[in-house]
Amino acid sequence: MKQSVGRNVRAWVALPPPITTATLKQLDPGLSGGFAGVARRAGLQYRPSASLPPQLRAGAAFPPFFRLVALQDASGEFVADAQSRINDGGAPMGFAEAVAKHAAGQQIHTTAWGQAQLGILRDPDTVSVLRQLQASAESPLKFFRLRGTVALLARLFVWELITELVRGVPPSEAVRSGLNRNDRLVGGLVQVAPAGFICYPLLARSQPLVAVFTTEHGTQVVALPGRNAFVRPIEFVTWPVGTSRMHFGGPGRGLYATSVKAFPEGHAEGLLRFLVQRADVALQYLTAPERWSESDGVLDVDGFWLSWSSVLFGMDAMTSLGAEWTQPTAIWTAFRALGILQGIWQGGRPQAPRLADLLDPRNLRQHAVGRFPHGPERDWASGVVENYERDLRERFPAGTLDDSLKEIAEVRNLLHGVRSTGDRMRRLKVLQRISDHSPNLQLVNEVAAFWWMAALIDPSHIARAGTAPWEIAQSNC
């Protein structure tokens, strides 16, 4: 069943030269149903013309691009065909052999969850490993296979074909290279690993709501807690004796003390299902050809790839943040994710919006958390933002909140050397404040996670190229 993005169907966009209808016709022998058939499977409308450039558009309706496949029945028992549901569309990847070779050279150290991932990579009987994991868990676990659909593959394949043709690649070679490419440029990350597009808001948080496993067949299985959330293991990171490190953690007391004391039964599953639905909308919004129409009505291929790549790099940064959450390096990954948003909002303008504006709890509350679904998730996130704002005012005591935000932005600039802004004294003051007051700057991780969760939920507001969300609000006043 097709869905609607909640906006009017926009005008057709013309494909750029040297693409003609005759050029696209030459693709037909190598494609099932020809180019028109691939476009149709991608949820696109195609209009050929003998005298004008061929045209494309996505319109308001679109097919599902992602699918959540249940592996258990209502009682929690694995369904009879659970293994075939996991393997469908995948192929043996040789992970067991690769792991064995690695283990022969050095010992493998894993956490409890890492041990489960290792077993899933080694054992083609994924369900047996999941049963062991279920038996060892204190709370009931729900397991799903997360996969892309034919429409997802076709949508990104159409963009690859168009890109190759615009670059002057002969049609027959464009089809062959598009079908055989191993790298899939940047879009392939979504095709082979959709969890990196959908699950990162559930991974990049103090208490994750999902664990993602890659199977021996190269497919993805997600595990959800039936109640509340997973708890990260405590990690003690030691540095070489005789060296000192700047600590951004603060005392950590009360950081996550909000009105939400526990998430209700089925919260993780409900939120994941919601994010799968929003991922469909996000992919439609980001890859609709008519969104990338230049002033003359011609498709801007480079503009699309720049924006699409930026979004995927940002989501990849958030997945990395989830893996690094307890490490002292996590704050730099969070700043990287926020910097990518700055680049998207900058678009073709000379300067990007200020990092201080992304760090502002008032913007975060209105434009990011305000996009979250009503209920415990938004209540919890709102409480964290309140704690973040209170900590800024109490533990980073500059003249005003705006002054504090500008100074915290200088922390990111420490990575780029003292000459990037030329204000060395302000940076020294920032370091002194951190040393004296121990602000909980690890909450920058939450800031990045909230912005990118909002980007998946409402990309037209958060991931709009060339416009920051508060600029949209100002233009609507």
ABEGO torsion letter per residue (X at the ends): XBBBAGBBBBBBBBBBOABBAAAAAAAAAABBGEAAAAAAAAGBBBBBBAABBBBBBAEABBBBABBBBBABBAAGBBBAAAAAAAABGBBBAGAAAAAAAAAAABBBBBBAAAAAAAAAAABABAAAAAAAAAAABABBBBBBBBBBBAAAAAAAAAAAAAAAAAAGBBAAAAAAAAAABAAGEAAAAAAABAAAAAAAAAABBABBABBBBBBAAGBBBBBBBABEBBBBBBBBBBBBBGBBBBBAAEAGBGAABBABABBBBGAAAAAAAAAAAAAAAAAAAAABAAAABBAAGBBBAAAAAAAAAAAAAAAAAAAAAAAAAABAAAAAAAAAAAAAAAAAAAEABABBBBAAAAABAAAAAAAAAAABBBEAAAAAAAAAAAAAAAAAAAABBBABAAAAAAAAAAAAAAAAEAAAAGBAAAAAAAAAAAAAAGBBAAAAAAAAAAAAAAAAABAAAAABBGBBAAAAAAAAX
